[in-house]
């Protein structure tokens, strides 16, 4: 391929793909992307959690029993109450073991998390 054509193709390529929808991502898709840097779009469906200089936002629940969340640096008061946000970070799939919280047994569960 001629060098000039290669440069033109590179410039024409979309170097910033659209954000992935964390709300609808399956566990299988997340496992394929695990450990990689991704840009996701998330709709806040639960009250945001602000702690240790970070904001944790949860997606709407789906019937697959998997939690989906994004952890953003800083206090993001702008994402509470059903608003959407975009986060670029590392995607991970966490298989949480069952554990007892006080007198309640919480069964094992899977979480898809993107951390900025």
Biotite code that builds the C-alpha atoms (Angstrom):
import biotite.structure as struc

atoms = struc.array([
    struc.Atom([0.000, 0.000, 0.000], chain_id="A", res_id=1, res_name="UNK", atom_name="CA", element="C"),
    struc.Atom([1.393, 3.414, -0.924], chain_id="A", res_id=2, res_name="UNK", atom_name="CA", element="C"),
    struc.Atom([2.344, 5.453, 2.149], chain_id="A", res_id=3, res_name="UNK", atom_name="CA", element="C"),
    struc.Atom([0.074, 8.371, 1.231], chain_id="A", res_id=4, res_name="UNK", atom_name="CA", element="C"),
    struc.Atom([-2.951, 6.071, 0.901], chain_id="A", res_id=5, res_name="UNK", atom_name="CA", element="C"),
    struc.Atom([-2.184, 4.519, 4.277], chain_id="A", res_id=6, res_name="UNK", atom_name="CA", element="C"),
    struc.Atom([-2.100, 7.970, 5.889], chain_id="A", res_id=7, res_name="UNK", atom_name="CA", element="C"),
    struc.Atom([-5.373, 8.950, 4.216], chain_id="A", res_id=8, res_name="UNK", atom_name="CA", element="C"),
    struc.Atom([-7.076, 5.773, 5.404], chain_id="A", res_id=9, res_name="UNK", atom_name="CA", element="C"),
    struc.Atom([-5.786, 6.303, 8.913], chain_id="A", res_id=10, res_name="UNK", atom_name="CA", element="C"),
    struc.Atom([-7.066, 9.884, 8.970], chain_id="A", res_id=11, res_name="UNK", atom_name="CA", element="C"),
    struc.Atom([-10.448, 8.782, 7.612], chain_id="A", res_id=12, res_name="UNK", atom_name="CA", element="C"),
    struc.Atom([-10.847, 6.042, 10.232], chain_id="A", res_id=13, res_name="UNK", atom_name="CA", element="C"),
    struc.Atom([-13.002, 6.762, 13.255], chain_id="A", res_id=14, res_name="UNK", atom_name="CA", element="C"),
    struc.Atom([-10.373, 6.875, 15.971], chain_id="A", res_id=15, res_name="UNK", atom_name="CA", element="C"),
    struc.Atom([-12.983, 7.591, 18.641], chain_id="A", res_id=16, res_name="UNK", atom_name="CA", element="C"),
    struc.Atom([-15.612, 4.867, 18.461], chain_id="A", res_id=17, res_name="UNK", atom_name="CA", element="C"),
    struc.Atom([-18.935, 5.601, 20.154], chain_id="A", res_id=18, res_name="UNK", atom_name="CA", element="C"),
    struc.Atom([-19.211, 4.675, 23.844], chain_id="A", res_id=19, res_name="UNK", atom_name="CA", element="C"),
    struc.Atom([-20.373, 1.167, 24.680], chain_id="A", res_id=20, res_name="UNK", atom_name="CA", element="C"),
    struc.Atom([-23.729, 0.885, 26.450], chain_id="A", res_id=21, res_name="UNK", atom_name="CA", element="C"),
    struc.Atom([-22.969, -0.549, 29.883], chain_id="A", res_id=22, res_name="UNK", atom_name="CA", element="C"),
    struc.Atom([-26.710, -0.816, 30.600], chain_id="A", res_id=23, res_name="UNK", atom_name="CA", element="C"),
    struc.Atom([-27.130, -3.578, 27.999], chain_id="A", res_id=24, res_name="UNK", atom_name="CA", element="C"),
    struc.Atom([-23.683, -5.216, 28.027], chain_id="A", res_id=25, res_name="UNK", atom_name="CA", element="C"),
    struc.Atom([-23.772, -8.961, 28.643], chain_id="A", res_id=26, res_name="UNK", atom_name="CA", element="C"),
    struc.Atom([-21.404, -10.774, 30.971], chain_id="A", res_id=27, res_name="UNK", atom_name="CA", element="C"),
    struc.Atom([-19.913, -12.609, 27.970], chain_id="A", res_id=28, res_name="UNK", atom_name="CA", element="C"),
    struc.Atom([-19.210, -9.310, 26.183], chain_id="A", res_id=29, res_name="UNK", atom_name="CA", element="C"),
    struc.Atom([-17.713, -7.877, 29.370], chain_id="A", res_id=30, res_name="UNK", atom_name="CA", element="C"),
    struc.Atom([-15.462, -10.905, 29.890], chain_id="A", res_id=31, res_name="UNK", atom_name="CA", element="C"),
    struc.Atom([-14.150, -10.453, 26.332], chain_id="A", res_id=32, res_name="UNK", atom_name="CA", element="C"),
    struc.Atom([-13.309, -6.821, 27.135], chain_id="A", res_id=33, res_name="UNK", atom_name="CA", element="C"),
    struc.Atom([-12.096, -7.485, 30.688], chain_id="A", res_id=34, res_name="UNK", atom_name="CA", element="C"),
    struc.Atom([-8.952, -5.601, 31.669], chain_id="A", res_id=35, res_name="UNK", atom_name="CA", element="C"),
    struc.Atom([-9.137, -3.254, 28.695], chain_id="A", res_id=36, res_name="UNK", atom_name="CA", element="C"),
    struc.Atom([-9.670, 0.474, 28.599], chain_id="A", res_id=37, res_name="UNK", atom_name="CA", element="C"),
    struc.Atom([-13.162, 1.249, 27.320], chain_id="A", res_id=38, res_name="UNK", atom_name="CA", element="C"),
    struc.Atom([-15.468, 4.224, 27.049], chain_id="A", res_id=39, res_name="UNK", atom_name="CA", element="C"),
    struc.Atom([-18.973, 3.485, 28.259], chain_id="A", res_id=40, res_name="UNK", atom_name="CA", element="C"),
    struc.Atom([-22.246, 5.318, 28.574], chain_id="A", res_id=41, res_name="UNK", atom_name="CA", element="C"),
    struc.Atom([-24.268, 4.617, 31.697], chain_id="A", res_id=42, res_name="UNK", atom_name="CA", element="C"),
    struc.Atom([-27.691, 5.777, 32.838], chain_id="A", res_id=43, res_name="UNK", atom_name="CA", element="C"),
    struc.Atom([-27.911, 6.408, 36.554], chain_id="A", res_id=44, res_name="UNK", atom_name="CA", element="C"),
    struc.Atom([-30.818, 4.316, 37.878], chain_id="A", res_id=45, res_name="UNK", atom_name="CA", element="C"),
    struc.Atom([-29.904, 4.289, 41.553], chain_id="A", res_id=46, res_name="UNK", atom_name="CA", element="C"),
    struc.Atom([-28.788, 6.987, 43.945], chain_id="A", res_id=47, res_name="UNK", atom_name="CA", element="C"),
    struc.Atom([-25.139, 7.772, 43.280], chain_id="A", res_id=48, res_name="UNK", atom_name="CA", element="C"),
    struc.Atom([-22.718, 6.834, 46.048], chain_id="A", res_id=49, res_name="UNK", atom_name="CA", element="C"),
    struc.Atom([-20.093, 9.444, 46.910], chain_id="A", res_id=50, res_name="UNK", atom_name="CA", element="C"),
    struc.Atom([-17.107, 8.267, 48.925], chain_id="A", res_id=51, res_name="UNK", atom_name="CA", element="C"),
    struc.Atom([-13.348, 8.635, 49.052], chain_id="A", res_id=52, res_name="UNK", atom_name="CA", element="C"),
    struc.Atom([-13.382, 11.255, 46.286], chain_id="A", res_id=53, res_name="UNK", atom_name="CA", element="C"),
    struc.Atom([-15.202, 8.982, 43.841], chain_id="A", res_id=54, res_name="UNK", atom_name="CA", element="C"),
    struc.Atom([-18.727, 8.670, 42.484], chain_id="A", res_id=55, res_name="UNK", atom_name="CA", element="C"),
    struc.Atom([-20.265, 5.219, 42.002], chain_id="A", res_id=56, res_name="UNK", atom_name="CA", element="C"),
    struc.Atom([-23.261, 4.995, 39.670], chain_id="A", res_id=57, res_name="UNK", atom_name="CA", element="C"),
    struc.Atom([-25.411, 1.897, 39.097], chain_id="A", res_id=58, res_name="UNK", atom_name="CA", element="C"),
    struc.Atom([-27.313, 0.910, 35.943], chain_id="A", res_id=59, res_name="UNK", atom_name="CA", element="C"),
    struc.Atom([-30.948, -0.139, 35.840], chain_id="A", res_id=60, res_name="UNK", atom_name="CA", element="C"),
    struc.Atom([-31.423, -3.730, 37.015], chain_id="A", res_id=61, res_name="UNK", atom_name="CA", element="C"),
    struc.Atom([-31.790, -6.421, 34.368], chain_id="A", res_id=62, res_name="UNK", atom_name="CA", element="C"),
    struc.Atom([-33.215, -9.889, 34.759], chain_id="A", res_id=63, res_name="UNK", atom_name="CA", element="C"),
    struc.Atom([-29.791, -11.563, 34.450], chain_id="A", res_id=64, res_name="UNK", atom_name="CA", element="C"),
    struc.Atom([-28.884, -10.783, 38.080], chain_id="A", res_id=65, res_name="UNK", atom_name="CA", element="C"),
    struc.Atom([-25.700, -8.948, 37.095], chain_id="A", res_id=66, res_name="UNK", atom_name="CA", element="C"),
    struc.Atom([-24.890, -5.572, 38.629], chain_id="A", res_id=67, res_name="UNK", atom_name="CA", element="C"),
    struc.Atom([-23.445, -2.922, 36.341], chain_id="A", res_id=68, res_name="UNK", atom_name="CA", element="C"),
    struc.Atom([-21.625, 0.103, 37.725], chain_id="A", res_id=69, res_name="UNK", atom_name="CA", element="C"),
    struc.Atom([-19.196, 2.861, 36.888], chain_id="A", res_id=70, res_name="UNK", atom_name="CA", element="C"),
    struc.Atom([-16.726, 4.469, 39.264], chain_id="A", res_id=71, res_name="UNK", atom_name="CA", element="C"),
    struc.Atom([-15.762, 8.005, 38.345], chain_id="A", res_id=72, res_name="UNK", atom_name="CA", element="C"),
    struc.Atom([-13.102, 10.227, 39.910], chain_id="A", res_id=73, res_name="UNK", atom_name="CA", element="C"),
    struc.Atom([-14.438, 13.184, 41.850], chain_id="A", res_id=74, res_name="UNK", atom_name="CA", element="C"),
    struc.Atom([-17.878, 14.022, 43.154], chain_id="A", res_id=75, res_name="UNK", atom_name="CA", element="C"),
    struc.Atom([-20.310, 13.982, 40.225], chain_id="A", res_id=76, res_name="UNK", atom_name="CA", element="C"),
    struc.Atom([-23.554, 15.501, 41.497], chain_id="A", res_id=77, res_name="UNK", atom_name="CA", element="C"),
    struc.Atom([-24.632, 15.916, 37.868], chain_id="A", res_id=78, res_name="UNK", atom_name="CA", element="C"),
    struc.Atom([-25.370, 12.195, 37.334], chain_id="A", res_id=79, res_name="UNK", atom_name="CA", element="C"),
    struc.Atom([-27.892, 11.469, 40.057], chain_id="A", res_id=80, res_name="UNK", atom_name="CA", element="C"),
    struc.Atom([-31.527, 10.858, 39.206], chain_id="A", res_id=81, res_name="UNK", atom_name="CA", element="C"),
    struc.Atom([-31.638, 9.030, 35.878], chain_id="A", res_id=82, res_name="UNK", atom_name="CA", element="C"),
    struc.Atom([-29.062, 11.107, 34.056], chain_id="A", res_id=83, res_name="UNK", atom_name="CA", element="C"),
    struc.Atom([-26.502, 9.610, 31.701], chain_id="A", res_id=84, res_name="UNK", atom_name="CA", element="C"),
    struc.Atom([-22.749, 9.918, 31.949], chain_id="A", res_id=85, res_name="UNK", atom_name="CA", element="C"),
    struc.Atom([-19.760, 8.800, 29.919], chain_id="A", res_id=86, res_name="UNK", atom_name="CA", element="C"),
    struc.Atom([-16.792, 7.178, 31.635], chain_id="A", res_id=87, res_name="UNK", atom_name="CA", element="C"),
    struc.Atom([-13.481, 6.021, 30.184], chain_id="A", res_id=88, res_name="UNK", atom_name="CA", element="C"),
    struc.Atom([-11.719, 3.462, 32.313], chain_id="A", res_id=89, res_name="UNK", atom_name="CA", element="C"),
    struc.Atom([-10.810, -0.162, 32.863], chain_id="A", res_id=90, res_name="UNK", atom_name="CA", element="C"),
    struc.Atom([-13.592, -2.711, 32.515], chain_id="A", res_id=91, res_name="UNK", atom_name="CA", element="C"),
    struc.Atom([-13.622, -5.653, 34.876], chain_id="A", res_id=92, res_name="UNK", atom_name="CA", element="C"),
    struc.Atom([-15.966, -8.520, 35.655], chain_id="A", res_id=93, res_name="UNK", atom_name="CA", element="C"),
    struc.Atom([-16.086, -9.353, 39.343], chain_id="A", res_id=94, res_name="UNK", atom_name="CA", element="C"),
    struc.Atom([-17.532, -12.624, 40.601], chain_id="A", res_id=95, res_name="UNK", atom_name="CA", element="C"),
    struc.Atom([-18.414, -11.787, 44.202], chain_id="A", res_id=96, res_name="UNK", atom_name="CA", element="C"),
    struc.Atom([-18.588, -14.809, 46.538], chain_id="A", res_id=97, res_name="UNK", atom_name="CA", element="C"),
    struc.Atom([-21.504, -15.367, 48.888], chain_id="A", res_id=98, res_name="UNK", atom_name="CA", element="C"),
    struc.Atom([-21.012, -13.700, 52.264], chain_id="A", res_id=99, res_name="UNK", atom_name="CA", element="C"),
    struc.Atom([-22.829, -12.927, 55.435], chain_id="A", res_id=100, res_name="UNK", atom_name="CA", element="C"),
    struc.Atom([-23.661, -9.292, 56.160], chain_id="A", res_id=101, res_name="UNK", atom_name="CA", element="C"),
    struc.Atom([-24.799, -9.231, 59.757], chain_id="A", res_id=102, res_name="UNK", atom_name="CA", element="C"),
    struc.Atom([-27.496, -11.892, 59.986], chain_id="A", res_id=103, res_name="UNK", atom_name="CA", element="C"),
    struc.Atom([-28.238, -11.863, 56.248], chain_id="A", res_id=104, res_name="UNK", atom_name="CA", element="C"),
    struc.Atom([-26.650, -14.231, 53.733], chain_id="A", res_id=105, res_name="UNK", atom_name="CA", element="C"),
    struc.Atom([-25.975, -12.453, 50.445], chain_id="A", res_id=106, res_name="UNK", atom_name="CA", element="C"),
    struc.Atom([-25.685, -14.982, 47.619], chain_id="A", res_id=107, res_name="UNK", atom_name="CA", element="C"),
    struc.Atom([-22.863, -14.820, 45.071], chain_id="A", res_id=108, res_name="UNK", atom_name="CA", element="C"),
    struc.Atom([-23.324, -12.324, 42.267], chain_id="A", res_id=109, res_name="UNK", atom_name="CA", element="C"),
    struc.Atom([-21.537, -10.926, 39.242], chain_id="A", res_id=110, res_name="UNK", atom_name="CA", element="C"),
    struc.Atom([-20.687, -7.296, 38.657], chain_id="A", res_id=111, res_name="UNK", atom_name="CA", element="C"),
    struc.Atom([-19.540, -5.513, 35.502], chain_id="A", res_id=112, res_name="UNK", atom_name="CA", element="C"),
    struc.Atom([-17.607, -2.423, 36.589], chain_id="A", res_id=113, res_name="UNK", atom_name="CA", element="C"),
    struc.Atom([-15.767, 0.336, 34.740], chain_id="A", res_id=114, res_name="UNK", atom_name="CA", element="C"),
    struc.Atom([-13.318, 2.302, 36.888], chain_id="A", res_id=115, res_name="UNK", atom_name="CA", element="C"),
    struc.Atom([-11.919, 5.616, 35.725], chain_id="A", res_id=116, res_name="UNK", atom_name="CA", element="C"),
])
